[in-house]
Amino acid sequence: MFTLAIPRMRRCAWLLTTTLVLLLGACGKAPTALERVQEEGVLRIVTRNSPSTYYQDRNGPTGFEYELAERFAQSLGVTLEVESADSLETLFNRLNSANGPHLAAAGLFLPGSTHPQARFSTPYLEVTLQVVYRSNRPRPTQRQQLVGQRIMVMKGSHHARILAKLQRELPALTYEESDELEVADLLRMVDEGQIDLTLVGSNELAMNRFALPNIRVAFDLDGEQQLAWALPKGTDSSLLQAVNAFLSKAREDQLLTELKERYYGQADVLGYVGTTTFARHLQQRMPRYEAHFRQAGGQHQIDWRLLAAIGYQESMWEPEATSKTGVRGLMMLTQRTARAMGVSNRLDPQQSIRGGARYFAEVHAGLPDSIREPDRTWFALAAYNIGGGHLQDARKLTREAGLNPNKWRDVKKILPRLSQKQWYTKTRYGYARGGEPVHFVNNIRRYYDILSWVTQPPLEGGQVAERGLHRPGIDKRSERSPSL
């Protein structure tokens, strides 16, 4: 029995080995990182909660980094899932954790050398690293004048690495790092005099300075810097290659230009005086009329903050404002428009806001279907200011110039031609102050951006957001508003 059992055991072992080899061969090689994302149907990212990256507004998630990541997810045919980290250390730890996010899209500076915790994509945005100080303090103009100053930056940030490098040149230089503060907090501390200086990217300064009247740029440090996405360390480069291909196409298709113009293009429209005045009126005047803006916005399915931005641009929320041309009230309605909108008293702020909301909704609905959001909102604002006829003239001239008449970025280049005889004589409606609607839209977009940020709901660190798109102007529930 024993001698017969040995060959049988060998045959069984051979059969078992052969079966395993066949099974393993049938399974093939393990899926790549990109294939796993597509099989799972979800792209998971980690980011920071800030106005320059990602935040929640009334319509859902928004922000430069969020929208760029959303477009990448769409290109892969998957949905986007977002989590926010309360510090850079947490962000990189999450990136490298088991079952962690696939990438970090958080306004990260491209390091000058290999990063110990991440691989970086090709850059997608160029910004300037700036030293920021308080206006009533002596302005430093060179690196040597950083010595002896109270400087604080985010812990583990590119800014901290720059200061560490600079400290080797200037041993007397001292600074602090904090893992409990965001850029907005550091800028506020400079504004209030709690610290002397901080370092910040020009894009982040542009998005945060609106309510900080005392901050100024001292000087630029280390020239132009680049932002990139970060992926976990590893040998699988499939997802990194897909990211780089997407960013390259986004640059070629001008998606990056569009996003930069949308989120940062209005940053310098108001200047320090304008932002200081707006911040004061936001505290003193806005509370009196917020309920009216909310009510009118809900009635006409318009984001109430856009109505508030229009009202501020028109009258600085002054209900008895009157222009030389006879338009009056908080929304500065003409007599004809007021009658058409059912407004009997233009100086009554509630009636004025209600009439302005109805008028804007009608203008927005009357635009051609070929104009899609977010451009549709900007076109509606321009028509609200200059009239639909002149806007049609500008779109016609835009088409004749070989540009896209359905894109605001193209039409706003042509609108100023309506005040030039060589151009307006070729139009149906003739002369118009074509530069005014461009400034009108620019200012309102900036006020709207500010209101969207300061009225966002609180977002806890690590909170996961559902997939969604930011839609300016008309509420996303409105049947009149095409989807992005």
C-alpha positions as CSV (number, residue, x, y, z in Angstrom):
1,M,0.0,0.0,0.0
2,F,2.8,2.4,0.9
3,T,4.7,1.8,-2.3
4,L,1.6,2.4,-4.5
5,A,0.7,5.6,-2.7
6,I,3.8,7.5,-3.7
7,P,3.1,7.6,-7.4
8,R,-0.5,8.5,-6.8
9,M,0.6,11.4,-4.5
10,R,3.0,12.6,-7.2
11,R,0.3,12.5,-9.8
12,C,-2.0,14.5,-7.6
13,A,0.7,17.1,-6.9
14,W,1.4,17.4,-10.6
15,L,-2.3,17.8,-11.4
16,L,-2.6,20.5,-8.6
17,T,0.4,22.4,-9.9
18,T,-0.8,22.2,-13.5
19,T,-4.2,23.5,-12.5
20,L,-2.7,26.4,-10.5
21,V,-0.5,27.4,-13.4
22,L,-3.5,27.3,-15.8
23,L,-5.6,29.3,-13.4
24,L,-2.9,31.9,-12.9
25,G,-2.3,32.1,-16.7
26,A,-6.0,32.7,-17.2
27,C,-6.1,35.5,-14.7
28,G,-3.3,37.4,-16.5
29,K,-1.4,40.3,-15.0
30,A,-2.8,42.5,-12.3
31,P,-4.7,45.6,-13.4
32,T,-2.8,48.9,-13.6
33,A,-3.7,51.9,-11.4
34,L,-5.6,53.5,-14.3
35,E,-7.5,50.3,-15.0
36,R,-8.5,50.0,-11.3
37,V,-9.9,53.6,-11.4
38,Q,-11.9,52.8,-14.5
39,E,-13.1,49.4,-13.1
40,E,-14.2,51.0,-9.8
41,G,-15.9,53.9,-11.7
42,V,-14.6,56.5,-9.2
43,L,-11.7,58.9,-9.2
44,R,-10.8,59.8,-5.5
45,I,-8.9,62.9,-4.8
46,V,-7.7,64.7,-1.7
47,T,-7.5,68.5,-1.6
48,R,-7.6,71.6,0.7
49,N,-10.6,73.6,1.6
50,S,-9.8,77.0,0.4
51,P,-11.2,79.5,-2.2
52,S,-8.4,78.8,-4.6
53,T,-8.8,75.0,-4.5
54,Y,-12.2,73.6,-3.4
55,Y,-15.1,74.7,-1.3
56,Q,-18.9,74.2,-1.1
57,D,-21.3,76.8,-2.2
58,R,-25.1,76.7,-2.6
59,N,-24.9,74.8,-5.8
60,G,-22.4,72.2,-4.5
61,P,-18.6,71.8,-4.8
62,T,-16.6,74.3,-6.7
63,G,-13.1,75.7,-7.0
64,F,-10.3,75.7,-9.6
65,E,-8.8,72.4,-8.5
66,Y,-12.2,70.8,-8.1
67,E,-13.4,71.7,-11.5
68,L,-10.2,70.6,-13.2
69,A,-10.3,67.3,-11.4
70,E,-14.0,66.9,-12.3
71,R,-13.1,67.4,-16.0
72,F,-10.3,64.7,-15.7
73,A,-12.8,62.3,-14.1
74,Q,-15.2,62.9,-17.0
75,S,-12.4,62.2,-19.5
76,L,-12.0,58.8,-17.9
77,G,-15.7,58.1,-17.8
78,V,-15.8,57.9,-14.0
79,T,-17.3,60.0,-11.2
80,L,-15.3,62.2,-8.8
81,E,-15.1,61.7,-5.1
82,V,-13.4,64.4,-3.0
83,E,-12.1,64.6,0.5
84,S,-10.4,67.6,2.2
85,A,-7.3,67.4,4.4
86,D,-6.8,69.9,7.2
87,S,-3.0,70.0,6.8
88,L,-0.4,69.2,4.1
89,E,1.0,66.5,6.3
90,T,-2.4,64.9,6.5
91,L,-2.9,65.3,2.8
92,F,0.3,63.4,1.9
93,N,-0.3,60.8,4.6
94,R,-3.7,60.1,3.1
95,L,-2.2,60.0,-0.4
96,N,0.1,57.2,0.6
97,S,-2.3,55.3,2.9
98,A,-3.9,51.9,2.0
99,N,-7.0,52.5,-0.1
100,G,-6.2,56.2,-0.1
101,P,-7.1,58.7,-2.8
102,H,-5.7,58.3,-6.3
103,L,-4.2,61.8,-6.4
104,A,-3.9,65.1,-4.6
105,A,-5.2,68.2,-6.4
106,A,-4.6,70.9,-3.9
107,G,-2.6,73.8,-5.4
108,L,0.7,72.1,-4.7
109,F,3.9,73.7,-5.8
110,L,6.1,71.6,-8.0
111,P,9.2,70.8,-5.9
112,G,12.6,71.5,-7.3
113,S,13.8,68.0,-6.6
114,T,12.3,64.5,-5.9
115,H,9.6,64.6,-3.2
116,P,9.9,61.9,-0.5
117,Q,6.1,61.2,-0.5
118,A,4.8,61.8,-4.0
119,R,5.3,61.8,-7.7
120,F,4.2,65.0,-9.5
121,S,2.4,65.6,-12.8
122,T,3.5,68.1,-15.4
123,P,2.6,71.6,-14.3
124,Y,-0.8,73.1,-15.1
125,L,-0.5,76.7,-13.7
126,E,2.2,79.2,-13.2
127,V,2.1,81.5,-10.2
128,T,4.4,83.9,-8.4
129,L,5.5,83.3,-4.8
130,Q,5.1,86.6,-3.0
131,V,6.0,88.0,0.4
132,V,3.0,89.7,2.0
133,Y,3.2,92.4,4.8
134,R,0.9,94.8,6.6
135,S,0.4,98.2,5.0
136,N,1.3,100.3,8.1
137,R,4.6,98.5,8.6
138,P,7.9,99.3,6.8
139,R,7.9,97.5,3.5
140,P,10.7,94.9,3.0
141,T,12.1,95.0,-0.5
142,Q,14.8,92.4,-0.5
143,R,15.5,89.0,1.2
144,Q,18.0,90.4,3.7
145,Q,15.1,92.5,5.2
146,L,13.3,89.3,6.2
147,V,15.7,88.8,9.1
148,G,14.1,89.9,12.4
149,Q,10.6,89.6,11.1
150,R,7.8,87.4,12.5
151,I,7.2,85.0,9.7
152,M,4.8,82.1,9.6
153,V,3.9,79.6,6.8
154,M,2.0,76.4,6.4
155,K,3.9,73.4,7.8
156,G,5.4,71.1,5.1
157,S,4.6,73.6,2.4
158,H,6.8,74.7,-0.6
159,H,6.9,78.1,1.2
160,A,8.6,76.4,4.2
161,R,11.1,74.7,2.0
162,I,12.0,78.0,0.3
163,L,12.5,79.6,3.7
164,A,14.7,76.7,4.9
165,K,16.8,77.1,1.8
166,L,17.0,80.9,2.4
167,Q,17.9,80.3,6.0
168,R,21.2,78.6,4.9
169,E,22.1,81.9,3.2
170,L,20.8,84.0,6.1
171,P,21.4,82.1,9.3
172,A,19.8,84.9,11.4
173,L,16.5,84.3,9.5
174,T,13.8,82.7,11.7
175,Y,10.2,81.6,10.9
176,E,7.4,79.4,12.2
177,E,5.5,76.6,10.6
178,S,1.9,75.8,11.5
179,D,-0.2,72.7,10.6
180,E,-3.3,74.2,12.0
181,L,-3.6,77.2,9.6
182,E,-4.6,77.7,6.0
183,V,-3.4,80.5,3.7
184,A,-6.5,82.5,4.5
185,D,-5.7,82.3,8.2
186,L,-2.1,83.4,7.7
187,L,-3.2,86.4,5.6
188,R,-5.7,87.4,8.2
189,M,-2.9,87.3,10.9
190,V,-0.8,89.6,8.7
191,D,-3.8,91.9,8.2
192,E,-4.4,92.0,12.0
193,G,-0.7,92.5,12.9
194,Q,-0.3,89.1,14.7
195,I,2.6,88.3,12.4
196,D,4.7,90.5,10.2
197,L,5.0,88.4,7.0
198,T,3.9,85.3,5.2
199,L,4.6,83.7,1.9
200,V,1.8,83.1,-0.5
201,G,1.2,82.2,-4.2
202,S,-0.2,85.0,-6.3
203,N,-3.3,83.0,-7.1
204,E,-4.1,82.4,-3.4
205,L,-3.5,86.0,-2.6
206,A,-5.9,87.1,-5.3
207,M,-8.7,84.8,-4.0
208,N,-8.2,85.8,-0.3
209,R,-7.4,89.5,-0.1
210,F,-11.0,90.8,-0.6
211,A,-11.7,91.2,3.1
212,L,-8.2,92.0,4.2
213,P,-7.7,95.8,3.6
214,N,-4.3,96.0,5.2
215,I,-2.3,93.4,3.3
216,R,0.2,94.4,0.6
217,V,2.8,92.6,-1.6
218,A,6.3,93.4,-0.4
219,F,8.2,91.7,-3.2
220,D,8.2,88.6,-5.4
221,L,10.4,85.7,-4.1
222,D,12.2,83.2,-6.4
223,G,10.3,84.2,-9.5
224,E,7.6,82.1,-11.2
225,Q,6.6,78.9,-9.6
226,Q,4.5,76.0,-11.0
227,L,1.6,74.0,-9.6
228,A,1.1,70.3,-10.2
229,W,-1.0,67.3,-9.0
230,A,0.6,64.7,-6.8
231,L,0.3,60.9,-7.0
232,P,1.5,58.2,-4.6
233,K,5.0,56.8,-4.8
234,G,5.2,53.7,-6.8
235,T,6.3,52.1,-10.1
236,D,2.9,52.0,-11.8
237,S,2.9,55.1,-14.0
238,S,-0.4,54.4,-15.9
239,L,-2.5,57.0,-14.0
240,L,0.3,59.6,-14.0
241,Q,0.6,59.2,-17.8
242,A,-3.2,59.7,-18.1
243,V,-3.0,62.8,-15.9
244,N,-0.2,64.3,-18.0
245,A,-2.1,63.6,-21.2
246,F,-5.2,65.2,-19.9
247,L,-3.3,68.3,-18.7
248,S,-1.6,68.6,-22.0
249,K,-4.9,68.5,-23.8
250,A,-6.5,70.9,-21.3
251,R,-3.8,73.4,-22.2
252,E,-4.2,72.9,-25.9
253,D,-8.1,73.1,-25.7
254,Q,-7.7,76.3,-23.5
255,L,-9.6,74.6,-20.6
256,L,-6.8,75.8,-18.3
257,T,-7.1,79.3,-19.7
258,E,-10.8,79.3,-19.2
259,L,-10.6,78.1,-15.6
260,K,-7.8,80.5,-14.8
261,E,-9.9,83.4,-16.2
262,R,-13.0,82.2,-14.4
263,Y,-11.4,81.8,-11.0
264,Y,-8.5,84.2,-11.0
265,G,-9.3,86.6,-13.9
266,Q,-11.3,88.9,-11.8
267,A,-8.9,89.1,-9.0
268,D,-7.4,92.5,-9.7
269,V,-10.5,94.2,-11.0
270,L,-11.5,95.9,-7.8
271,G,-8.1,96.8,-6.3
272,Y,-7.4,97.4,-2.7
273,V,-9.7,100.4,-2.3
274,G,-12.6,98.6,-4.0
275,T,-12.2,95.5,-1.9
276,T,-11.9,97.5,1.3
277,T,-15.1,99.4,0.6
278,F,-16.9,96.2,-0.4
279,A,-15.8,94.5,2.8
280,R,-17.2,97.4,4.8
281,H,-20.5,97.4,2.9
282,L,-20.8,93.7,3.2
283,Q,-20.9,94.0,7.0
284,Q,-22.9,97.2,7.2
285,R,-25.4,97.2,4.3
286,M,-25.8,93.6,3.1
287,P,-27.7,92.3,6.2
288,R,-30.5,94.8,5.5
289,Y,-31.3,93.3,2.1
290,E,-30.1,89.7,2.2
291,A,-33.6,88.3,2.9
292,H,-34.9,90.2,-0.2
293,F,-32.2,88.9,-2.4
294,R,-32.8,85.3,-1.1
295,Q,-36.5,85.6,-1.7
296,A,-36.2,87.0,-5.2
297,G,-33.5,84.5,-6.1
298,G,-35.7,81.6,-4.9
299,Q,-38.7,82.9,-6.9
300,H,-36.8,83.2,-10.2
301,Q,-34.3,80.3,-9.6
302,I,-31.3,82.6,-9.5
303,D,-28.4,82.4,-7.1
304,W,-29.2,85.1,-4.7
305,R,-25.6,86.1,-4.4
306,L,-25.5,86.9,-8.1
307,L,-28.5,89.3,-7.6
308,A,-26.6,90.8,-4.6
309,A,-23.5,91.3,-6.8
310,I,-25.6,93.0,-9.5
311,G,-27.2,95.2,-6.8
312,Y,-23.8,96.2,-5.4
313,Q,-22.4,97.0,-8.9
314,E,-25.4,99.1,-9.7
315,S,-25.8,101.1,-6.4
316,M,-23.4,99.7,-3.8
317,W,-26.7,98.5,-2.1
318,E,-28.0,102.1,-1.8
319,P,-31.8,102.0,-2.2
320,E,-32.1,105.7,-3.1
321,A,-29.3,105.8,-5.7
322,T,-30.1,107.9,-8.8
323,S,-28.0,108.3,-11.9
324,K,-27.7,111.2,-14.3
325,T,-29.7,109.2,-16.9
326,G,-32.6,108.7,-14.6
327,V,-32.2,105.1,-13.5
328,R,-33.0,104.7,-9.8
329,G,-33.0,102.4,-6.9
330,L,-30.9,99.6,-5.5
331,M,-31.0,97.7,-8.8
332,M,-31.0,101.0,-10.9
333,L,-34.0,100.2,-13.0
334,T,-35.2,102.6,-15.8
335,Q,-38.8,103.8,-15.6
336,R,-39.7,101.6,-18.6
337,T,-38.1,98.5,-17.2
338,A,-39.7,99.1,-13.8
339,R,-43.2,99.4,-15.3
340,A,-42.6,96.2,-17.3
341,M,-41.5,94.3,-14.3
342,G,-44.4,95.5,-12.1
343,V,-42.4,97.8,-9.9
344,S,-44.4,100.8,-8.8
345,N,-41.8,102.4,-6.5
346,R,-38.2,102.0,-7.7
347,L,-36.9,103.4,-4.3
348,D,-38.4,100.5,-2.4
349,P,-35.5,98.1,-2.1
350,Q,-37.7,95.0,-2.0
351,Q,-39.6,96.0,-5.1
352,S,-36.3,97.0,-6.9
353,I,-34.7,93.7,-6.1
354,R,-37.7,91.7,-7.2
355,G,-37.9,93.7,-10.4
356,G,-34.2,93.3,-11.1
357,A,-34.4,89.6,-10.5
358,R,-37.3,89.2,-12.9
359,Y,-35.6,91.3,-15.5
360,F,-32.4,89.3,-15.3
361,A,-34.3,86.0,-15.5
362,E,-36.1,87.2,-18.7
363,V,-32.8,88.4,-20.3
364,H,-31.1,85.1,-19.4
365,A,-34.0,83.0,-20.8
366,G,-34.1,85.1,-24.0
367,L,-30.5,84.3,-25.1
368,P,-29.9,81.9,-27.9
369,D,-29.8,78.2,-27.0
370,S,-26.3,78.0,-28.4
371,I,-24.9,80.0,-25.5
372,R,-24.3,77.6,-22.7
373,E,-23.3,78.0,-19.0
374,P,-21.2,79.5,-17.5
375,D,-21.0,81.9,-20.5
376,R,-24.8,82.3,-20.6
377,T,-24.7,84.0,-17.2
378,W,-22.0,86.5,-18.3
379,F,-23.9,87.2,-21.6
380,A,-27.1,87.8,-19.6
381,L,-25.2,90.3,-17.4
382,A,-23.8,92.1,-20.4
383,A,-27.3,92.3,-22.0
384,Y,-28.7,93.5,-18.6
385,N,-26.2,96.4,-18.9
386,I,-26.1,97.3,-22.6
387,G,-29.2,95.7,-24.0
388,G,-29.8,92.6,-26.1
389,G,-29.5,94.5,-29.5
390,H,-26.0,95.8,-28.9
391,L,-25.0,92.3,-27.5
392,Q,-26.2,90.8,-30.8
393,D,-24.2,93.3,-32.7
394,A,-21.1,92.4,-30.7
395,R,-21.7,88.7,-31.3
396,K,-22.0,89.3,-35.1
397,L,-18.7,91.2,-35.1
398,T,-17.1,88.4,-33.1
399,R,-18.2,85.9,-35.6
400,E,-16.8,88.0,-38.5
401,A,-13.5,88.2,-36.6
402,G,-13.2,84.4,-36.7
403,L,-13.9,84.1,-33.0
404,N,-16.6,82.2,-31.1
405,P,-19.8,84.3,-30.6
406,N,-21.0,81.9,-27.9
407,K,-17.9,82.4,-25.7
408,W,-17.7,85.4,-23.3
409,R,-13.9,85.4,-23.5
410,D,-14.1,86.2,-27.2
411,V,-17.1,88.5,-27.2
412,K,-15.7,90.7,-24.5
413,K,-12.7,91.4,-26.7
414,I,-15.0,92.7,-29.4
415,L,-17.5,94.7,-27.3
416,P,-15.3,97.8,-27.1
417,R,-15.5,98.1,-30.9
418,L,-19.1,99.3,-30.5
419,S,-17.8,102.7,-29.6
420,Q,-15.6,102.9,-32.7
421,K,-17.1,104.4,-35.8
422,Q,-15.3,102.0,-38.2
423,W,-17.1,99.2,-36.4
424,Y,-20.5,100.5,-35.1
425,T,-21.4,101.8,-38.6
426,K,-21.5,98.1,-39.7
427,T,-24.0,97.1,-37.0
428,R,-27.8,97.2,-36.7
429,Y,-28.1,99.1,-33.5
430,G,-25.1,101.5,-33.9
431,Y,-23.0,103.2,-31.3
432,A,-22.7,101.9,-27.7
433,R,-20.2,102.3,-24.9
434,G,-19.0,98.8,-25.4
435,G,-16.3,98.9,-22.8
436,E,-18.9,99.4,-20.0
437,P,-20.5,95.9,-20.1
438,V,-17.0,94.3,-19.9
439,H,-16.3,96.2,-16.7
440,F,-19.8,95.6,-15.5
441,V,-19.4,91.8,-15.9
442,N,-15.9,91.7,-14.5
443,N,-16.9,93.6,-11.3
444,I,-20.0,91.5,-10.8
445,R,-18.0,88.3,-11.2
446,R,-15.6,89.4,-8.6
447,Y,-18.3,90.4,-6.1
448,Y,-20.1,87.1,-6.8
449,D,-16.8,85.1,-6.2
450,I,-16.4,86.9,-2.9
451,L,-20.0,86.3,-1.8
452,S,-19.8,82.7,-2.8
453,W,-16.7,82.2,-0.6
454,V,-17.9,84.1,2.5
455,T,-21.3,82.4,2.5
456,Q,-20.2,78.9,1.9
457,P,-21.4,76.3,4.4
458,P,-18.8,75.0,6.9
459,L,-16.8,72.0,5.7
460,E,-15.1,69.7,8.3
461,G,-11.7,68.3,7.6
462,G,-11.9,65.0,5.8
463,Q,-15.5,65.5,4.7
464,V,-16.3,63.7,1.5
465,A,-18.3,65.7,-1.1
466,E,-20.6,64.2,-3.7
467,R,-20.0,64.7,-7.4
468,G,-21.4,68.0,-8.7
469,L,-20.9,71.0,-10.9
470,H,-20.7,74.6,-10.1
471,R,-23.2,76.6,-12.1
472,P,-23.1,80.4,-11.8
473,G,-26.1,82.6,-12.0
474,I,-29.3,80.6,-12.6
475,D,-29.9,77.9,-10.0
476,K,-29.3,74.3,-11.3
477,R,-32.9,73.4,-10.7
478,S,-34.0,75.9,-13.4
479,E,-35.2,74.4,-16.6
480,R,-34.1,77.5,-18.4
481,S,-30.5,77.0,-17.6
482,P,-28.6,74.5,-19.8
483,S,-26.1,72.2,-18.0
484,L,-22.4,72.8,-18.3
